[in-house]
Amino acid sequence: MPTNIEGRLKKLAVDEMACRTEDLEPETELISLTDSLGLVELLYKVEDEFGITIPDEEAESIQTFNDLVEIVGRKLSKTKTRYPVV
């Protein structure tokens, strides 16, 4: 299993949207690889995989694969700040 955020997101997207890893460039429009329901299902999987919540208003701003990577990265950095590992 990939350990970096982008690699883990690519694996989830490939599994959920039945696309290829090569299809997921930073500028790739996610809606071009699935329908709106598929995108919602992907976001649920992302939330579960990373233990984060992506509110609707943030989810609506996700257009590209890079948008998804950035939002997940921000959420994880906030979580690590709030709950340091002891």
Rosetta blueprint (number, residue, H / E / L):
1 M L
2 P L
3 T L
4 N L
5 I H
6 E H
7 G H
8 R H
9 L H
10 K H
11 K H
12 L H
13 A H
14 V H
15 D H
16 E H
17 M H
18 A L
19 C L
20 R L
21 T H
22 E H
23 D H
24 L L
25 E L
26 P L
27 E L
28 T L
29 E E
30 L H
31 I H
32 S H
33 L L
34 T L
35 D L
36 S H
37 L H
38 G H
39 L H
40 V H
41 E H
42 L H
43 L H
44 Y H
45 K H
46 V H
47 E H
48 D H
49 E H
50 F H
51 G L
52 I L
53 T L
54 I L
55 P L
56 D H
57 E H
58 E H
59 A H
60 E L
61 S L
62 I L
63 Q L
64 T E
65 F H
66 N H
67 D H
68 L H
69 V H
70 E H
71 I H
72 V H
73 G H
74 R H
75 K H
76 L H
77 S H
78 K H
79 T H
80 K H
81 T H
82 R H
83 Y L
84 P L
85 V L
86 V L
